[in-house]
Amino acid sequence: MKKIVVTGGSGKAGRAVVRELLAHGYEVLNVDQAPPAEPACPFLRADLTNFGEAVESLSGAWGVVHLAAIPGPGMFPPEHTFRVNASSTFNVFQAVALHKPARVVWASSETTLGVPFDHVKPTTAPIDESHFPFPESTYALSKVMGEALAAQYARWSGIPFVGLRFSNIMEPPHDYAHIAAAQDDPRKRKWNLWGYIDARDAAQACRLGLEARISGSEHCIIAAADTCMPQTNRELLAAVFPRCQLAPGTGLHDTLLSIAKAQRLLGFVPKYSWRTEVK
């Protein structure tokens, strides 16, 4: 079996990724600072801001899924968020250059695109990977830096790097319970163009990133196929971004974070929607 090291395997996305990889016959090692609530695979406690621990963690890996990070802005002081995310990503990528696994998949973020769209507003939707970079927090800035690092390490090493710009990750069932409270007013969820991604679909994207025929460094938006709102896209944009044009052919509720590149490059097809998860 191919060994995959999943950093941050105890977190929201990490738990789903571990389950997905095990279900598809991979050997998995979860590397995290906190043990998982429900162990599913071997666990190694490590602080990835320490380079030596990062190097040790990746030993023997065929592939790496790097998810370990402070998962969003506002959780810690801005300087702490940037330092932790930037140093851990650098250490993992440098360790990859030493161990030379076959593939690296890692968690970038929708925030690189300009979330919460207060300063740089979208002019056309759905937006795609060309709407980059517009970081509005040190968290987003750490992800932009990670994408620059990935491009250079892929060039230096010849190892493919796949960065996944995850939308707001929803872990069923509890995260979906919060959606209804924000559906009465388009402004409440405008901050990421009403996007989201089920943790199970995020995990699918990670597995596909490991398996796809890719060279160099690529970055894909990963979102659900629809918005998280009952209003139509024209109603949402008219209420919040009236100058934003809806691209021809966009469905009434299609995602406004384009997943066309992920579909083309990875074969990514989201399976889950709040419309069937919210009871």
SULUR-V942584 format. One line per field, one symbol per residue. ss: DSSP state (A for helix, B for strand, O for the rest). psi: psi as a letter, one per 40 degrees, with the letter a starting at -180 (. if undefined). Layout:
ss=???
psi=???
This chain:
ss=OOBBBBBOOOOAAAAAAAAAAAAOOOBBBBBBOOOOOOOOOBBBBOOOOOAAAAAAAOOOOOBBBBOOOOOOOOOOOAAAAAAAAAAAAAAAAAAAAAAOOOBBBBBBBAAAAOOOOOOOOOOBBOBOOOOOOOOOOAAAAAAAAAAAAAAAAAAAAOOBBBBBBBOOBBOOOOAAAAOAAAOOOAAAAAAAOOOOBBAAAAAAAAAAAAAOOOOOBBBBBBOOOBOOOOOOAAAAAAAAOOOOBBOOOOOOOBOOBOOAAAAAAAOOOOOOOAAAAOO
psi=ihhhhhifeeaddddddddddddfeihhhhhidhiidgheiihhhiheehdddddddehehdihhhehiheiiediiddddddddddddddddddddddfidihhihaideeeehffddhiidiiiiaeegiigheiddddddddddddddddddddehhhhhhghahhhhieddddeddeeedhdddeedfffiihhddddddddddddeigiiahihhhhiieiifidiiddddddddgdehhhhiehideiiehheddddddefhhheiiddedh.
